[in-house]
């Protein structure tokens, strides 16, 4: 297991000396520079929660959450793309499919393979992603919206529903094909994340790429509260805003709220995650607004970090939301 203090100190140095100085440039780019992800791989960050015997850091939940916060504090876009990688890592680590863990976990944990997720296709109410077993594998059909990191990942952890009501999780090559096409999405922030919709047209996936198969009801139950880890992206943006404010009452108040929101996410269970996520997103919005007000007219210039952070805070109001998170967030934002 890695020395958590050294990991934290090194991540802070990378956030302050590499990520934050480049964040405005990344904000206007087509994609995140490969050198940033290569640095993450060299530091072991792709194996954030993977065991040491697979090339991972083996970080605990609080340590991993702190790493996400610190990297998002440096550059949300870079952290956002990288964070998608960890759902596939955890799934492969826990997979009972013969041989899959041995083939995939170490390359993923070392960042030799870099993964994204295509899970939102299950949430398309009128036409969820479908999978059909065939000789030698599976055929995927449908649309997976909001796939992040296209062109920067090589593996897509994809979920689709079969005719019996089971969800299949598959490792798909993240590359264009006659049966796989993408449509870029124009986002208000994190544009260099290369987020796309992916369309599958009877796209074949070999049988040995199956990671897991679970009943849809089980997946839906676990998905309904959202991910507490995603909330640390908002904590990171809020933390950077607070750090950019001058010392004074506003910074002190927001700093105390930041500590409370962080603790809420760290201690959240499935029932309390929506409220903790809403608290973090609302805090990022308040902190970004305070920074813009404090900065004044310069905050609306495109070469100032205040406007970038404000757009990122807006993005985080809707990223990864579920109905319970949305309702709690609306309540927080409209209280008198």
Secondary structure, 3 states (H helix, E strand, C coil): CCCHHHHHHHHHHHHHHHHHHHHHHHHCCCCCCHHHHHHHHHHCHHHCCCCHHHCCCCCCHHHHHHHHHHHHHHCHHHHHHHHCHHHHHHHHHHCCCCCHHHHHHHHHHCCCCCEEEECHHHHCCCCCCEEEEECCEEEEEEEEEEECCCCCCCEEEEEEECCCCEEEEEEEECCCECCEEEEECCCCCCHHHCCEEEEEEEEEEEHHHEEEEEEHHHHHHHHCCCCCCCHHHHHHHHHHHHHHCCCCHHHHHHHHHHHHHHHHHHCCCCCCHHHHHHHHHHHHHHHHHHHHHHHHHHHHCCCCHHHHHHHHHHHHHHCCCCHHHHHHHHHHHHCC
